[in-house]
Amino acid sequence: MTNLKTLGLCLVCFCVCTMTVAQTKAPVNEPDVNKPKLFTNLPDQITFDVSELKTLLTAPSETGKEITVNSADKKMPSISGKVISSGSKYENTIQTINIRLTSFNNAMLTLSSFTQPDGTVSYTGRIISFAHGDAYELQKKGEQYILVKKNFNEIVNE
């Protein structure tokens, strides 16, 4: 009989503990919508010439080298920074360069090119700073590549 009482008491304690643990909230990081904007003085779209992207990715880039990126729109100021890393894989079918932009509060510009087996090349990239609430993402529109302004939380999930 005492074994049955002990078993019942343990079962009640187990149920209470299980229900108590089930009531806690899961640890979720809520996005910070109050981050300051970095690119407020720039347009929503910045056009880039494909030859400029190709030059950036194919030219030998040493870590620490100063680099300047020019947009196709002559009204836009050039983007300058230092090369953080660059590399290629799979017989140069994938090439990547990372540039820390000194002209934009040390935001990171990441560009990559992918060469398909049929010889076509596509580019991806973004300018992002984890301390700010906006970013740019490289998108292809027609035959041009355009940096499109986006909210930080549209690109990065925390």
C-alpha positions in Angstrom: 0.0 0.0 0.0 2.9 2.4 0.8 4.4 1.6 -2.6 1.2 2.6 -4.2 1.0 5.9 -2.3 4.7 6.7 -3.3 4.0 5.8 -6.9 0.9 8.1 -6.9 2.8 11.0 -5.3 5.6 10.6 -7.9 3.1 10.6 -10.7 1.4 13.8 -9.4 4.8 15.5 -9.0 5.8 14.5 -12.5 2.6 15.9 -14.0 3.0 19.2 -12.1 6.6 19.5 -13.2 5.7 18.7 -16.8 2.9 21.3 -16.9 5.1 24.0 -15.3 7.9 23.5 -17.9 5.4 23.6 -20.7 4.2 27.1 -19.7 7.6 28.8 -20.3 8.1 30.8 -23.5 10.5 29.6 -26.1 13.6 31.8 -26.4 12.9 33.8 -29.6 14.9 36.8 -30.8 12.6 39.5 -31.8 13.9 41.7 -34.7 15.0 45.2 -33.6 13.0 47.5 -35.7 14.6 50.6 -34.1 18.0 50.1 -35.7 19.4 53.3 -37.3 19.3 53.4 -41.1 22.7 53.6 -42.9 21.6 54.3 -46.5 19.0 57.0 -46.0 20.8 59.4 -48.3 21.1 56.9 -51.2 18.4 55.9 -53.7 16.3 52.7 -53.5 18.1 51.3 -56.5 21.7 51.6 -57.7 22.6 50.2 -61.2 25.9 48.4 -61.8 27.6 47.6 -65.0 28.4 43.9 -65.4 31.9 44.7 -66.5 32.5 46.4 -63.1 31.3 43.3 -61.3 33.5 41.0 -63.5 36.6 43.2 -62.9 36.1 43.1 -59.1 35.8 39.3 -59.0 38.5 38.4 -61.5 41.2 40.9 -60.7 43.7 39.5 -58.1 42.8 41.1 -54.8 45.1 40.9 -51.8 43.7 41.2 -48.3 43.9 44.8 -47.1 44.0 46.2 -50.6 42.0 49.4 -51.1 39.3 49.0 -53.8 36.8 51.4 -55.4 33.5 50.3 -56.9 31.8 52.6 -59.4 28.1 52.4 -60.2 26.7 52.8 -63.8 25.0 55.9 -62.6 27.6 58.7 -62.8 25.6 60.8 -60.2 26.3 58.2 -57.5 29.4 58.5 -55.5 31.9 55.6 -55.7 32.0 53.0 -53.0 35.4 52.4 -51.4 36.7 49.9 -48.9 39.3 47.3 -48.1 39.4 43.7 -49.3 38.7 41.4 -46.3 38.9 38.1 -48.3 38.6 36.8 -51.9 38.7 33.4 -53.3 37.5 30.9 -56.0 36.5 27.3 -56.1 35.8 24.6 -58.5 38.2 25.8 -61.3 37.0 29.4 -60.9 33.3 28.5 -61.5 32.5 30.2 -58.1 34.3 33.5 -57.2 33.7 35.6 -54.1 35.1 38.8 -52.7 34.3 40.5 -49.4 35.0 44.2 -49.0 34.6 46.2 -45.8 33.3 49.6 -46.9 35.0 52.4 -45.2 32.7 54.9 -46.9 29.6 53.3 -45.3 30.5 52.8 -41.6 32.4 49.5 -42.2 29.4 47.7 -43.8 30.3 44.5 -45.7 30.0 44.2 -49.4 29.9 40.6 -50.5 29.9 39.7 -54.3 29.9 36.3 -55.8 29.8 35.0 -59.4 28.6 31.6 -60.5 29.6 30.2 -63.9 27.1 27.6 -65.2 28.1 24.6 -67.3 26.7 26.4 -70.4 29.1 29.4 -69.8 26.5 31.9 -68.5 27.6 33.9 -65.5 25.3 35.1 -62.7 26.1 37.4 -59.8 24.8 37.7 -56.3 25.7 40.1 -53.6 24.7 42.4 -50.8 25.8 45.3 -48.7 24.9 44.7 -45.1 25.8 46.0 -41.6 24.5 44.1 -38.6 24.3 47.4 -36.6 21.9 49.1 -39.0 18.3 48.5 -40.1 18.8 48.6 -43.9 20.8 46.8 -46.5 21.2 46.4 -50.3 20.7 43.2 -52.3 22.1 42.7 -55.8 19.3 41.6 -58.2 19.3 41.1 -62.0 16.8 43.1 -64.0 17.0 42.5 -67.7 20.7 42.6 -68.6 21.7 44.9 -65.7 22.4 44.2 -62.1 20.9 46.6 -59.5 21.4 47.0 -55.8 17.9 47.2 -54.3 17.4 48.7 -50.9 15.8 46.3 -48.4 15.1 46.2 -44.7 17.7 44.3 -42.7 15.0 41.9 -41.3 14.0 40.9 -44.9 17.5 39.6 -45.5 18.6 38.3 -42.1 16.6 36.2 -39.7 17.8 36.4 -36.1 
